[in-house]
Amino acid sequence: MTRTPRARLALLAVCVVGLQVLVSGCGAFDKLTGGSDDPSASNSPVPSASPSPYNSQFTRDGTFQSHIKVNGIDFVYTLYPTKSTPRTNEWYPRGNKFFSFTFQAYDLDRRLRDPFATKRKVYLEHISVTSRTRTTDGGPTQHPYTLEAVAKDVTFDPEPLTTRYGMIITSPKGAFELRNQKIGPTSLDTRGIDLMFTAVVHIQTAPGSTRYYEKRIRQSVPIAIFESKKPTKVASIPINAN
């Protein structure tokens, strides 16, 4: 059937209106059903976990590592929770909490795989750690963890390489390590614990030299404590567990 120009124009207008209704109808349907099934469509952001009450890399990442550079020597403190209390977001005021830590030195003037004889030696003589609590009610400061020790007498290695300067901690021949250190319970208003480390070290002036100089390497590590009246859960670990 032959249509006049006016009839063809009217039919085109009807098609356009119908298409608009169809598109708007799809949009309304999407609103009712929660949107398109198109996998490429953007999803709503997933709410993040509750922020830590005390800014702490140890709590957030489950480990802490710092690099302290002194005259071309990199001193590295590393802390991590043990298998007894591995969930740092479930560390509460009550109950014991357990962590381990290491301390090691790297001569930055040499490559990692260079012969050990070409690296400056560093010896750790003494290690001390103090602690203090951060509370919401401004109560008295508590000290749930302390350490004061000659390094070679407490390190995990039963036979560390030692001299009159202490035990060697230059990588890769030596490292100081303490395991399963216990942080004791604190008052219920505790929201953070600061651990303050001090290591007394002796640094060789040059590879092969008989001269050493003494330094104190300090590091503070904040740990978040979450509000709860229940104690921190301590997992039972088999005796033969690594």
N, C-alpha and C positions, 0 to 999 in steps of 0.2 A: 504494500500500500504506500502510495506516494504522500509524504507529509510536506506541508508548507514550511517555509523558513520559520514562521512564528511558532508552529507546532513543535518543530525540532528544538527551538530555544526553550520552550516550556518544559519539554521532556528532560532536557539537560539540567534545568533548575531543580526538577524533582529528584534527579539522581544525586545532585550535590547535597541537597537537604538530607536525603536518605543516608548518604555516606557520613555526614556530620552526626546524625543521630546514632549511627552504628559505632563511630569512634567514641562519642561521649558515653554511650551505653557501656562500652568496654571499660572505660575509665571508672565508671560507677561500680561496675562489677568487680574491678580490681580492688576498690576501696572496701567493698563488702567482704571479699574473700582473702584480703591480706596481700594483694599485689600479684604480679606476674610470676609465672613459673619459669621464666627465662633464667637459666643459671648464670647468665652474664649480668643480670640485674644486681645493683648494689644492695647489700644487706645492711640492716641496722647494726650499729656498733655494739659489741658485747660489752656490758658493764665490766669495768676492771674490778679486781679484788679490793677489799678495804685497805686503805693505805696504812702503812706501819705507824704506830703511835710515836715512834722514835726513829729518826732517819739513820738507817744502818745498812751498809753494804752486806755485812755478815748475815743479817736477818733476811734481806731481800734476795740475795743470790745464793745463800747457803754456803758461802765461803767468803774469805777476806784475804786480799793480798796487797801488800804495799811495796814500793820500790823507793829506797832512800839512797841517794847517790852522794858519796863522800869521797872527794879526790879521785874520781875515776873508779871507785868500787861501788857496786850496786848491792845494797843490803836488802834482803827480801824476807819479810814476815809473811807467813801463810797460816791462816786459822780455818778450821772447818769443824762442824759438829760430828760427834761420833755416832755409831749405830745405836747407842743406848737412848739418845734423844735427838734423832735426825731431823725432826720437823721444827725448824726454827720459828715458824709462825704459831707454834703451840708451846712456846716457852713462857711459863706463867711464874708469878712470884713464889708460890709454894713449890716444894720439891726441888731435887737436884737437877742440874743441867750439865752436860758433859761436852768438852771440846778437846781437840788436839791442836798443836801448833808446831811449826818448823821455823828455823832461822838459818839463812845461808848467805854467802857472799860470792859475788862474781866480779872478776877483774875485767872492766870494760875496755881496757887498753889492749886486750887480746881477744882473738876469735874464740868461740866456744870450744872448737876442736883443736886449738893450738896445744902444743905440749905443755903439760902441767908445770914443768920446770921454768917455763917462760912467764908464768903468772905470779903475781904478788900473793903471798900467803896471808891469810887472816885467821887469827885465833880468838875464840870466845872464852873469856875468863869467867865472867859472872853474869847471871841472868836474874832479873827481879821483875815481878808483876804485882801491881796493886790494883785495887778496884774501888769504885764508888757507885752508889745508886742515884737514880733520878726519880723523884717521887712527885705525885700530884698534890699532896697535902703539905709539902715542905717539912716533912718530918726529919729526924736525924739521919745523917748519911750512914749507910751500912757498907761493909766491906766483905762481900760474900766469897771473894777469892783472893789469895795472896800466895806469892812464891818468892823465896829468897834462897838462892842456891849457887854453888860452884857448878858450872855447866857440865864438866866432865863427869861429875858424880851423879847426875840425874838424867842425862840424855838416854834415849832409847837404845843407842848402840852400846853394847856391853864393853867394847874395846875401842874407844875413840882414839885417834892419833893425837897425842898430847905432847906439849913441851912446857917449859916454865911459864909460857904466856897463856896457856889454856888448851882447849881442844880446837883442832883445825875445822874451819867451816867454809873454806874456799871450794867452790864447785870445780870438778866433780869428785874431789877426794873426801870431802867432809860436809856434814850438816848437823845441826842441832835439832833434836826432835823430842817432844814430850807428848804422850798420849793419855787420853781419858782423864783430863783435868776437870775437877768438880767445882762448879759454881753452886754455892749453897743457897737455901731458901732466903727470901727477904720479905719485907712487909707487903701487905696486899695493895698498897698504893704505889708500888714500884712500877715504873713504865720504861725504865732503861737502866742499863749497867755499862759503865765505861771501864775497860781494861787498859791499864797503862803499863807498857813494856819498856824496860831499860836493859840494854845489853852492853857490857863493858868488853870492848874488843881491842886487839893489838894488830896494827896493819904494818906489813913490811914496806919499807920505804921504796924498794926496788927489787925485782926478781933476783934471788941469790944473795941479797944483802943480809947482814946480821943486825941491822938496825930496825927497830919497830917504834911506832908511836901509838898512844892510847886514845880511843874515842869512846863516847857513849852514844849509842844508837837508840833513839826513843820513838815510840809509836803508840798512839791511842786508838783503841778499837771500840766503837759504840755498838751495843747490842740491845735490841728492842725486847721488852717484856710486855706481854699482853695481859689485859685485865681478865681475871678469873679467880674464883674461889677454890677451884679444883687444882690439885697439884700437877706439875709437869709429868707427863706419862713417861716412865722409863721402860724401854723394851727389854725383854729377857733375851740375852744373846748366848747362843751355845758356846761352850768352853772352847771348842776347836774352831770357832769362827775367825776369819781373818780380820 
